[in-house]
């Protein structure tokens, strides 16, 4: 592929990784919040509610971490391709 195409891939994957990172940060705050609410709750109904929300947020985090790993793998692949194209272009000049 061309150098500009690889640069475009690098940019788009980095932006997507940034979005996933922000979402992970938000969800980690939610998990802490629900864990504290669960610990403070006195009624079983409220404890169960916060336990459920904590579990849902943690499963979302696991999915986002898998997505982040995939994106980093793709980013690394295109970074290598970008460097190869840079090297090839340097030889042509």
Secondary structure, DSSP 4 states (H G I P E B T S, - for coil): --HHHHHHHHHHHHHHHHHHHHHHHHHHHHHHHHHHHHHH--SHHHHHHHHHHHHHHHHHHHHHHHHHHHHHHHHHHHHHHHHHHHHHHHHH-
